[in-house]
Amino acid sequence: MFRHTMLFLGYELRKLFANPVWPLFGIMQPVLYLVFFAPLLRSTVPGGKMTDVLAMFTPGSMMMIALFGSMFAGFGMINETRNGMLERLAVSQAWRPAIILGRLVKDVIVLVLQAILVIGIAALMGLRIGLTEMVLVLLLMAATGLFAASLSYGLALTLRDENGMSQLVQFFAMPLTLIAGLFLPVSLGPQWLQTLAKFNPLYYAVEAGRSLFRGDLSAGTIPVAFALFAALTALTLVWSVRSLRNLAG
Amino acid sequence: MIIEAHDLRKTFHAKRGRGKKEEVEAVRGIDLQVERGEVFAVLGPNGAGKTTTVRMLATFTVPTSGSARVAGFDVAREAAKVRENIGYVSQAGGVDDTAPGIESLLLAARISGMSRRQAQARADELLAAFSLTEIANRPAKTLSGGQKRRFAIAVGLVNAPPLIFLDEPTTGLDPQNRANLWDEVRKLREQGTSVLLTTHYLDEADALCDRLVIVDHGKIVARGTPEELKKEVAGDVVTLRLEDTDAARELLAAQPYVKEVRAEPGTVRAYLDDGEHGLMHMLRTLEENGLGIRSVSLERATLDDVFLKHTGRSLRDAA
């Protein structure tokens, strides 16, 4: 089982290294936000120091790649439902969950590398963060990415339609990011928005990220975010592996 | 016996709008026996249930009812064992477009349990056998249809299975590539690999297989060797083009040497065992009765005539 997961992971990574440019495009968006948008937020932070702005804004921009980047992970698989590749793998000796797990691990590796680059750029701009906090932030991001990516594989295998999938992903991603306070904390907003945000798992991830960037390891949102995303990932992962079985009709 | 299937059935439930469900009986009771080392064809028009049948035998689709043993294992209860013993090449091929063909080959080899070195050796062997060595490292999306199909078959053979399923292996290939692929299939038989292939090409089934079944609407309508099946119809077919097809049909049906007559607008097909002699009689009889013919041709009976006999329509029109 583990061997097959590693085989699929190796296969995906080799493909990635053959064409390593695309993930760099993926981090352009958060980097642009950091450079051009974060400075606008100085007036929202007491004292207006850039360090505080970055501590508030960087977690949001990282969750942005975790969510947006990973939600599109399944796109490549839609073609594989048509070109016979999944059909062939399904009747090969491969352990079926490995087909998805291998890709998920690749997605998370790419995500963590992207995140390290984003933190690096934020650090150049003046962000300061401790090592423990950074590792925890990366883990949290990996959990978010795992959830979003396995959701994406499940969607891809269920919808099997590029147009439908891109519409659906946009439809969900936009409100989720707005209600999570990805760019600005929802605590700045009205009460109803804060209440609404409590029902959005992404909110906990972003808030936990902000606490970690502030060096506040005791914040209650951190365990909540980890538990929430572990549970959600388990659910979406099971769903996506089951969707693989449904391919045959 | 490498394949033994009894009364295989598959019903799909397709959703049609809100709350409405439509049942599609893709396969409606198929019995199959395929011997070891045999090239066995499933011939039929598009939508006859060929692909669904193969998918059930290859453990991709679970049968709605019925049972099948492939390489000695039950397809439903011992799917993992079946998978160790088969190669499966779907109609779409299943070679990853976004990577070089060799990557698909190596991954398939590793999945079947080979070490890195064994996988490389097996891949080299298959690349050489299918003349793919030179294009092994080219991205699969840049390959031609024939090259991709050869890669797909090489991938299917990676674990040297005793049985390989080829679903419509030559659909979309040009005549040259089709001929090459036929040679590959013959080579497989020489090496003792059993082959089950589906096709809607009559000449392919005729040229390639030891035995075949003809399927239509999810059921087997005929089975046997190509020769047996054709003999069952008649040795030869005389095709006449003329105006008064009804009169000609009645007249010819009354002749003792004619086994069967079929009329379509403008054409009459008469089946008879000894075409060379029968043709002369036939022309004379038609002339004596004042039926002028526009053209006449004499051919050996084909599997299309078998299909026509059992389904009442030509395979060419059946799709």
Interface residues (C-beta under 8 A of the other chain):
Chain A: H4 L7 F8 Y11 R14 K15 A18 G76 N79 E80 R82 N83 G84 M85 L86 E87 R88 L89 A90 V91 S92 Q93 A94 A248 G249
Chain B: F12 R55 A58 T59 F60 T61 V62 A80 R83 E84 I86 Y88 V89 S90 Q91 A92 G93 G94 V95 D96 D97 T98 A99 E103 S104 L107 A108 R110 I111 S112 G113 A152 V155 G156 N159
